[in-house]
Amino acid sequence: MKCLYHGTSRRHVLAMLSATVALGGSGFAQAGGPRIIDTHHHIYPPKYVGPNLDRLLKDTSTLPPAAYTSWTPQFALDQM
């Protein structure tokens, strides 16, 4: 996907940010040291979970069943 304003891809922007952090870019560090923003996220909307619950429960042992059956958009926002 290209940026509407500069024609730069999202991948290129992320690569530039990663390089800046790797080179010790102080703009991304605070007094306690560097901070990491985790953008990894899982969603479990009921429409998806319903037909897939058995497989989801079988594939993972780290999440309780309620993690799949009680998911809401508000819960996801609260976790972020």
N, C-alpha and C positions, 0 to 999 in steps of 0.2 A: 504494500500500500504506500503510495506517495503522499508526502505532506502537501497540502493544498497551497501553501505559501512559497515553499522553497524547492519543491520537487525532490526532497530527501526522503528516503525510505525510513520506516520505523526501525528496521534492522540496523541501518547505518547510524541512526541517532543512538540506539542502545550500545552499539559498538564504540562510538565516541565516548559515551558516558562511562562505559567499562574501562576504557583506556585511561580516562582522566582519573578514575578512582585508583586504578592499578599504578599509576605514576605518582600517586600521593596527592591528588587534588584536594587541597584543604577546604574547598567549598562544600565538600560532602562530609566533613568530619566535625564533630563537636568536641567540647572540652574533655569528655570522657573517652575519646577515641572514635574510630569510625563507626558509623551506624549503617545497618543494612535494612533495606526495605524489601520485604518478602512479598512478591506479587503472586505467588503460587496459591491457588484457591480451588476448592471443590464445591460444586453445587449439587444438591440432591432434591430437585423439585419433585413433588408427588407424582406428576405425570410420568416421569422417568423411573422413579423408584418402584412404583406399583408393579409393573411387569418384570422388573429386574431384581427385586429384593432378595430372592433366594440366591442368585448368583453373587450379588454384592456381599451378602453375609458369608458365603462360602469363600470368596476371594480374599477377605481380610479378617484378621483376628484382632486388629488394634482398635476398631471402632465398635461401640455398642450399637445394637439395633436402633436405639432411639436417635442416633446420629443421622440415620437415613429417614426414619419415619416422622421425626419432629422438625425437620428442616423447614425454615421459612426465609423469605428474603431479609426480614428484619434480623433474624439470628445470624445470617451470613454477614450483614453489615456490622452487627455488634462484634463479631469475631475479628473483623478487619480493624 
